[in-house]
Amino acid sequence: VPTPTPKPISEIVKEANYKLENDSISGIKPNTSVESIKNKIIEKGGIVTITDKVGNKKDNGNIGTGDKINITSGNTLNLTVLIYGDTNGDGKISAVDYVNIKNHIMGSGSLVDVYNKVADVNSDGKISAVDYVNIKNYIMGVDNVIKN
Protein backbone atom coordinates (compact mmCIF):
# COMPACT_ATOMS: atom_id res chain seq x y z
CA VAL A 1 0.00 0.00 0.00
CA PRO A 2 1.55 3.33 -1.01
CA THR A 3 2.12 5.90 1.72
CA PRO A 4 -0.23 8.86 1.29
CA THR A 5 1.44 12.14 0.33
CA PRO A 6 1.71 14.35 3.41
CA LYS A 7 -0.51 17.42 3.38
CA PRO A 8 0.95 20.81 4.24
CA ILE A 9 0.27 21.51 7.92
CA SER A 10 -1.12 24.94 6.98
CA GLU A 11 -3.76 23.15 4.90
CA ILE A 12 -4.62 20.74 7.75
CA VAL A 13 -5.05 23.66 10.17
CA LYS A 14 -7.20 25.59 7.68
CA GLU A 15 -9.39 22.56 6.88
CA ALA A 16 -9.94 22.03 10.62
CA ASN A 17 -11.26 25.64 10.70
CA TYR A 18 -8.36 27.05 12.71
CA LYS A 19 -5.83 29.72 11.81
CA LEU A 20 -2.05 29.52 11.61
CA GLU A 21 -0.47 32.71 13.01
CA ASN A 22 3.33 32.46 12.70
CA ASP A 23 4.10 29.66 15.19
CA SER A 24 0.67 29.78 16.82
CA ILE A 25 -2.77 28.31 16.19
CA SER A 26 -5.91 30.37 16.79
CA GLY A 27 -9.59 30.29 15.94
CA ILE A 28 -10.20 27.84 18.78
CA LYS A 29 -13.34 28.59 20.74
CA PRO A 30 -13.27 28.75 24.55
CA ASN A 31 -14.26 25.51 26.33
CA THR A 32 -12.95 23.31 23.50
CA SER A 33 -11.83 19.88 24.64
CA VAL A 34 -8.37 18.48 23.90
CA GLU A 35 -10.08 15.42 22.44
CA SER A 36 -12.16 17.40 19.92
CA ILE A 37 -9.10 19.37 18.70
CA LYS A 38 -7.09 16.16 18.30
CA ASN A 39 -9.92 14.44 16.42
CA LYS A 40 -10.41 17.39 14.05
CA ILE A 41 -6.73 17.59 13.16
CA ILE A 42 -6.34 13.80 12.81
CA GLU A 43 -9.43 13.74 10.57
CA LYS A 44 -7.73 16.28 8.28
CA GLY A 45 -4.55 14.20 8.02
CA GLY A 46 -2.25 15.26 10.85
CA ILE A 47 -0.60 13.26 13.61
CA VAL A 48 -1.15 15.18 16.86
CA THR A 49 0.22 15.43 20.37
CA ILE A 50 -0.83 18.14 22.78
CA THR A 51 1.14 19.33 25.78
CA ASP A 52 0.39 21.88 28.46
CA LYS A 53 2.45 25.04 28.94
CA VAL A 54 5.08 23.18 31.01
CA GLY A 55 5.41 20.29 28.55
CA ASN A 56 3.24 17.58 30.14
CA LYS A 57 1.23 15.47 27.67
CA LYS A 58 -2.42 16.49 27.71
CA ASP A 59 -5.11 13.97 26.74
CA ASN A 60 -8.22 15.42 28.37
CA GLY A 61 -9.75 18.62 29.70
CA ASN A 62 -9.93 21.91 27.82
CA ILE A 63 -7.27 23.22 25.51
CA GLY A 64 -5.99 26.58 26.75
CA THR A 65 -3.83 29.50 25.75
CA GLY A 66 -0.18 28.52 26.04
CA ASP A 67 -0.76 24.81 25.41
CA LYS A 68 1.23 23.36 22.49
CA ILE A 69 -0.20 21.39 19.58
CA ASN A 70 2.44 19.34 17.77
CA ILE A 71 1.23 18.44 14.26
CA THR A 72 3.13 16.09 11.96
CA SER A 73 2.38 15.55 8.28
CA GLY A 74 5.62 15.13 6.37
CA ASN A 75 7.25 17.73 8.59
CA THR A 76 6.35 18.79 12.14
CA LEU A 77 5.14 22.08 13.56
CA ASN A 78 4.86 22.81 17.26
CA LEU A 79 2.17 25.48 17.57
CA THR A 80 1.26 27.57 20.61
CA VAL A 81 -2.49 27.78 21.28
CA LEU A 82 -4.05 31.26 21.29
CA ILE A 83 -7.60 31.55 22.59
CA TYR A 84 -8.43 35.25 22.52
CA GLY A 85 -9.73 36.31 25.92
CA ASP A 86 -8.20 33.35 27.79
CA THR A 87 -5.54 35.27 29.74
CA ASN A 88 -4.79 32.54 32.31
CA GLY A 89 -4.57 29.47 30.06
CA ASP A 90 -7.54 27.52 31.42
CA GLY A 91 -9.35 27.45 28.05
CA LYS A 92 -12.31 29.46 29.35
CA ILE A 93 -13.20 33.13 29.33
CA SER A 94 -14.31 34.10 32.81
CA ALA A 95 -14.17 36.79 35.48
CA VAL A 96 -10.53 35.79 36.09
CA ASP A 97 -9.64 36.93 32.57
CA TYR A 98 -11.66 40.12 33.04
CA VAL A 99 -9.74 40.92 36.23
CA ASN A 100 -6.39 40.04 34.59
CA ILE A 101 -7.05 42.55 31.80
CA LYS A 102 -8.29 45.21 34.25
CA ASN A 103 -5.18 44.77 36.43
CA HIS A 104 -2.93 44.94 33.37
CA ILE A 105 -4.55 48.21 32.25
CA MET A 106 -4.39 49.66 35.79
CA GLY A 107 -0.74 48.65 36.17
CA SER A 108 -1.33 46.36 39.15
CA GLY A 109 -0.74 43.20 37.13
CA SER A 110 1.12 42.26 34.00
CA LEU A 111 0.22 39.93 31.19
CA VAL A 112 3.24 38.51 29.38
CA ASP A 113 3.97 36.49 26.26
CA VAL A 114 0.94 34.81 24.69
CA TYR A 115 -1.34 35.97 27.52
CA ASN A 116 -0.59 39.57 26.57
CA LYS A 117 -1.43 38.77 22.92
CA VAL A 118 -4.79 37.11 23.69
CA ALA A 119 -5.84 39.97 26.00
CA ASP A 120 -6.10 42.17 22.89
CA VAL A 121 -9.47 40.62 22.05
CA ASN A 122 -10.37 43.16 19.36
CA SER A 123 -6.91 42.92 17.70
CA ASP A 124 -6.23 46.64 17.54
CA GLY A 125 -2.66 46.20 18.78
CA LYS A 126 -3.17 47.36 22.36
CA ILE A 127 -4.81 46.16 25.55
CA SER A 128 -7.37 48.77 26.50
CA ALA A 129 -10.73 49.37 28.16
CA VAL A 130 -12.34 48.18 24.92
CA ASP A 131 -10.87 44.71 25.47
CA TYR A 132 -11.98 44.80 29.11
CA VAL A 133 -15.55 45.70 28.12
CA ASN A 134 -15.56 43.07 25.34
CA ILE A 135 -14.61 40.37 27.89
CA LYS A 136 -17.38 41.56 30.22
CA ASN A 137 -19.88 41.50 27.33
CA TYR A 138 -18.73 38.01 26.30
CA ILE A 139 -19.26 36.76 29.86
CA MET A 140 -22.72 38.39 29.81
CA GLY A 141 -23.59 36.45 26.63
CA VAL A 142 -22.87 38.92 23.81
CA ASP A 143 -21.48 37.17 20.73
CA ASN A 144 -18.94 38.52 18.24
CA VAL A 145 -16.99 40.71 20.68
CA ILE A 146 -13.88 38.52 20.72
CA LYS A 147 -11.61 37.66 17.80
CA ASN A 148 -11.49 33.94 17.04
C-alpha positions in Angstrom: 0.0 0.0 0.0 1.6 3.3 -1.0 2.1 5.9 1.7 -0.2 8.9 1.3 1.4 12.1 0.3 1.7 14.4 3.4 -0.5 17.4 3.4 0.9 20.8 4.2 0.3 21.5 7.9 -1.1 24.9 7.0 -3.8 23.1 4.9 -4.6 20.7 7.7 -5.1 23.7 10.2 -7.2 25.6 7.7 -9.4 22.6 6.9 -9.9 22.0 10.6 -11.3 25.6 10.7 -8.4 27.1 12.7 -5.8 29.7 11.8 -2.1 29.5 11.6 -0.5 32.7 13.0 3.3 32.5 12.7 4.1 29.7 15.2 0.7 29.8 16.8 -2.8 28.3 16.2 -5.9 30.4 16.8 -9.6 30.3 15.9 -10.2 27.8 18.8 -13.3 28.6 20.7 -13.3 28.7 24.5 -14.3 25.5 26.3 -12.9 23.3 23.5 -11.8 19.9 24.6 -8.4 18.5 23.9 -10.1 15.4 22.4 -12.2 17.4 19.9 -9.1 19.4 18.7 -7.1 16.2 18.3 -9.9 14.4 16.4 -10.4 17.4 14.1 -6.7 17.6 13.2 -6.3 13.8 12.8 -9.4 13.7 10.6 -7.7 16.3 8.3 -4.5 14.2 8.0 -2.3 15.3 10.8 -0.6 13.3 13.6 -1.1 15.2 16.9 0.2 15.4 20.4 -0.8 18.1 22.8 1.1 19.3 25.8 0.4 21.9 28.5 2.5 25.0 28.9 5.1 23.2 31.0 5.4 20.3 28.6 3.2 17.6 30.1 1.2 15.5 27.7 -2.4 16.5 27.7 -5.1 14.0 26.7 -8.2 15.4 28.4 -9.8 18.6 29.7 -9.9 21.9 27.8 -7.3 23.2 25.5 -6.0 26.6 26.8 -3.8 29.5 25.7 -0.2 28.5 26.0 -0.8 24.8 25.4 1.2 23.4 22.5 -0.2 21.4 19.6 2.4 19.3 17.8 1.2 18.4 14.3 3.1 16.1 12.0 2.4 15.5 8.3 5.6 15.1 6.4 7.3 17.7 8.6 6.4 18.8 12.1 5.1 22.1 13.6 4.9 22.8 17.3 2.2 25.5 17.6 1.3 27.6 20.6 -2.5 27.8 21.3 -4.0 31.3 21.3 -7.6 31.5 22.6 -8.4 35.2 22.5 -9.7 36.3 25.9 -8.2 33.3 27.8 -5.5 35.3 29.7 -4.8 32.5 32.3 -4.6 29.5 30.1 -7.5 27.5 31.4 -9.3 27.4 28.0 -12.3 29.5 29.3 -13.2 33.1 29.3 -14.3 34.1 32.8 -14.2 36.8 35.5 -10.5 35.8 36.1 -9.6 36.9 32.6 -11.7 40.1 33.0 -9.7 40.9 36.2 -6.4 40.0 34.6 -7.0 42.6 31.8 -8.3 45.2 34.3 -5.2 44.8 36.4 -2.9 44.9 33.4 -4.6 48.2 32.3 -4.4 49.7 35.8 -0.7 48.7 36.2 -1.3 46.4 39.2 -0.7 43.2 37.1 1.1 42.3 34.0 0.2 39.9 31.2 3.2 38.5 29.4 4.0 36.5 26.3 0.9 34.8 24.7 -1.3 36.0 27.5 -0.6 39.6 26.6 -1.4 38.8 22.9 -4.8 37.1 23.7 -5.8 40.0 26.0 -6.1 42.2 22.9 -9.5 40.6 22.0 -10.4 43.2 19.4 -6.9 42.9 17.7 -6.2 46.6 17.5 -2.7 46.2 18.8 -3.2 47.4 22.4 -4.8 46.2 25.5 -7.4 48.8 26.5 -10.7 49.4 28.2 -12.3 48.2 24.9 -10.9 44.7 25.5 -12.0 44.8 29.1 -15.6 45.7 28.1 -15.6 43.1 25.3 -14.6 40.4 27.9 -17.4 41.6 30.2 -19.9 41.5 27.3 -18.7 38.0 26.3 -19.3 36.8 29.9 -22.7 38.4 29.8 -23.6 36.5 26.6 -22.9 38.9 23.8 -21.5 37.2 20.7 -18.9 38.5 18.2 -17.0 40.7 20.7 -13.9 38.5 20.7 -11.6 37.7 17.8 -11.5 33.9 17.0 
